[in-house]
């Protein structure tokens, strides 16, 4: 959960972790054939847009980030491993 007042550094951290093979040996590695989607939840549309811009600029390894508002998750329904919200 991104609380909007902190410096958002998850793109840099996940890319660095990926590059260093930091995920090798993790319990979930045998359960998947790819690096998992990184779900980021935040509170405001403005913050969501800033995070998406940061992902576009800093995601050097092409990791898959999914950015959602908390209100989207609260108001949505779960389907195909994602919350589907009104208007999607």
Backbone torsions as a table, in degrees:
resi	resn	phi	psi	omega
1	UNK	NA	122.7	177.0
2	UNK	-91.6	119.5	-174.3
3	UNK	-91.0	9.9	172.3
4	UNK	74.4	-21.8	-178.2
5	UNK	-99.0	-11.3	-180.0
6	UNK	-94.2	162.7	176.0
7	UNK	-73.4	123.3	-178.2
8	UNK	-82.7	108.6	-176.9
9	UNK	-121.8	15.3	-175.2
10	UNK	-67.1	-32.9	179.8
11	UNK	-63.4	-49.2	177.9
12	UNK	-60.2	-47.0	-176.9
13	UNK	-64.5	-45.9	-179.9
14	UNK	-66.6	-38.6	177.6
15	UNK	-65.6	-41.1	177.9
16	UNK	-64.5	-42.5	178.5
17	UNK	-62.0	-43.0	178.9
18	UNK	-62.9	-47.2	-179.1
19	UNK	-62.4	-33.0	-178.6
20	UNK	-87.0	5.4	-176.6
21	UNK	55.8	33.3	-179.0
22	UNK	-64.4	-18.8	-179.3
23	UNK	-84.3	-13.5	179.9
24	UNK	-60.8	131.2	-179.2
25	UNK	90.9	-4.2	178.0
26	UNK	-68.6	149.1	-175.7
27	UNK	-59.2	-32.2	-174.2
28	UNK	-83.6	-8.8	-174.6
29	UNK	-61.0	-37.6	179.1
30	UNK	-72.1	-12.8	-176.5
31	UNK	-91.3	-2.1	-174.3
32	UNK	-144.2	163.0	177.0
33	UNK	-112.3	12.9	-179.7
34	UNK	-155.7	167.4	175.7
35	UNK	-68.8	135.0	-174.3
36	UNK	-68.7	157.5	174.0
37	UNK	-67.2	140.7	179.7
38	UNK	-102.6	112.6	-178.6
39	UNK	-91.4	125.0	177.4
40	UNK	-116.7	126.0	179.4
41	UNK	-116.4	130.1	-179.9
42	UNK	-135.1	177.0	-171.1
43	UNK	-100.0	-30.9	-174.0
44	UNK	-122.1	152.6	178.0
45	UNK	-62.4	-40.2	179.4
46	UNK	-60.9	-45.0	179.1
47	UNK	-65.7	-39.1	177.4
48	UNK	-58.7	-45.5	179.4
49	UNK	-62.2	-42.2	179.0
50	UNK	-63.8	-40.9	178.5
51	UNK	-64.5	-42.4	179.7
52	UNK	-63.8	-37.8	175.7
53	UNK	-63.2	-42.8	179.6
54	UNK	-63.0	-41.3	177.2
55	UNK	-61.5	-45.9	-179.5
56	UNK	-60.2	-35.6	-177.8
57	UNK	-83.4	-37.9	-167.6
58	UNK	-108.4	-3.6	-175.7
59	UNK	-83.4	73.1	-173.0
60	UNK	-67.8	-20.3	-178.4
61	UNK	-104.2	4.8	178.2
62	UNK	66.1	30.9	177.2
63	UNK	-66.4	151.7	-177.4
64	UNK	-92.9	114.4	176.1
65	UNK	-107.6	139.6	173.9
66	UNK	-120.3	119.2	-178.0
67	UNK	-109.8	125.8	-178.2
68	UNK	-135.7	153.5	172.0
69	UNK	-83.9	146.8	176.1
70	UNK	-57.3	-37.6	179.6
71	UNK	-64.4	-30.7	177.0
72	UNK	-67.4	-40.0	-179.4
73	UNK	-70.9	-43.3	179.6
74	UNK	-62.6	-35.4	-175.3
75	UNK	-94.9	0.2	-174.5
76	UNK	-101.1	-175.8	175.0
77	UNK	-126.0	152.2	-176.1
78	UNK	-88.0	128.3	179.6
79	UNK	-158.4	137.0	177.9
80	UNK	51.3	44.8	177.2
81	UNK	68.8	8.4	177.0
82	UNK	-137.5	156.9	173.7
83	UNK	-82.4	124.3	176.6
84	UNK	-99.2	125.4	-174.3
85	UNK	-110.8	161.6	176.4
86	UNK	-53.7	134.9	179.3
87	UNK	91.0	-3.8	178.1
88	UNK	-98.8	NA	NA
